[in-house]
Amino acid sequence: MSAQTSVESPARSSNAWLKNYYYLRFAVSAAWVLAAFTVAKAVPTLAAVMLVAYPLWDALANYVDAQRSGGLGRNRSQLLNFVVSIVTAIAVAVALGHSMNAVLAVYGVWAVFSGAFQLLTAFRRWKTNGAQWAMILSGAQSALAGLFFVKMAGGAEAIGIANVAPYAAFGAFYFLVSAIWLSVSDMLRKSPQAAR
């Protein structure tokens, strides 16, 4: 076994995990968006549960992902994302007792912080895994969407779960792009090796 092979193996293993992780994040977000635009619009109780569950899912996903690469202690941006997402879920549950505008404001603040932490995670991973440009775009867009949410929350427009759904839809899109990009990168890397 060459030194090059032993160095590349962990990256390949990590990429295999990331591909599956990104595909899973896409699937869950896409299902959430579909439910938000259909059933949840007419069922307020389901919408409330979904609005609390979304940041909880993000917290769980960050926790599991961090555990695959040394734990939360070694992945500070994911630790912060985990904590902020847990706090957000609690804040959303409280805000639901006030108004949907309050819920949207909470989502806006969360999107800003979550996007910033996602950016940091993507920059860190660029060295080891590559193909993180979509996650960087996603983090930047999340932060901008958060500012827009906060502004919208202060207006008179009627707010519902459908106002949050496009944010989740863009997240799903970027996770899918990242998963496909890693898949294609791995196939291209394997092709020259297969030809040897």
Number of C-alpha atoms within 10 A of each C-alpha: 5 6 7 8 9 10 10 12 11 13 14 15 11 15 21 15 15 19 20 13 17 20 19 17 21 24 16 15 24 20 13 21 23 15 18 25 16 12 12 21 15 11 11 13 11 14 19 18 14 19 23 21 17 18 25 20 19 20 24 15 18 22 19 16 18 21 15 12 12 10 15 20 11 12 19 15 21 26 19 18 25 26 13 22 26 20 16 24 23 14 17 25 16 15 18 17 10 11 13 19 22 20 28 28 22 22 27 25 20 24 29 23 19 27 25 21 23 25 24 18 21 23 16 15 14 14 10 14 17 16 22 22 17 19 24 21 16 23 26 20 20 26 23 15 21 25 19 17 24 21 13 18 22 12 10 8 9 10 17 19 21 17 16 20 20 15 19 21 18 18 23 25 18 22 24 21 20 22 26 16 18 21 18 13 14 15 11 11 12 11 10 9 8 7 6 5
